[in-house]
Amino acid sequence: MAASPSTTNYYQGTGKCLWTPTGGSQIDLGNIVECELTPSVDKLEHKKTRGGSKKTDFTQYNNQAVQIRIVLDEITAENLRLMFMSAVEEITTGQNQINLMSESVITGALEFVGDNNVGNTVHGVFPSVSFGPTGSFSPISGDDFGQIEITGDLLATEHTDGSSDFGTMTVTDQA
């Protein structure tokens, strides 16, 4: 990786998301309009109360979490399944029925594979993700292509050495 500052570190990200539902087979979620990872923590500060004024002398971060938000413009039964926490039933070839809010948990593994031409590529592997409803879906798209937003929580995975994390991200230098 080039040391900063360097124009080779500029990034114009593109890629795909591969979803493997628990107990199921991997599928490509299709064209991604937006994909965001948002970490969050609760900050606990200790204050030293000597010397005339309070001063922070220790900070600890608790309740670590990571959320992923994906906006897709390919309206498929599987994508709507993630948004509506639903089971999908094939009625006939080419026709699927989505049973809205019929599942209490939608879990699986998610992989983001970067394939951009400009900048370093990012590859994310998130072995445990739980999707739930957060966005909206309009069956009428107006002047633009229709979109759905799905949001999931990356769940901590415990490793054999006792450590845990939410997955990995690998950055590969621009070719």
Number of C-alpha atoms within 10 A of each C-alpha: 11 11 8 8 8 9 11 16 16 12 15 12 16 19 16 17 21 16 22 19 18 13 8 9 9 15 14 14 18 16 15 16 14 13 19 11 14 11 12 13 12 11 11 11 13 12 13 13 11 8 7 7 8 11 13 10 10 10 11 10 11 11 8 14 16 17 18 17 18 17 17 20 17 17 17 13 18 18 22 21 24 25 24 24 22 23 18 16 12 11 9 8 6 6 9 14 14 17 14 14 16 13 14 9 13 19 23 20 19 24 20 18 18 19 15 15 13 16 17 22 21 19 17 16 17 20 19 20 27 19 22 22 16 12 13 12 14 9 10 9 10 8 6 7 10 15 18 21 21 23 22 23 20 26 21 18 16 11 9 7 6 7 9 12 15 20 19 11 14 13 12 13 13 16 9
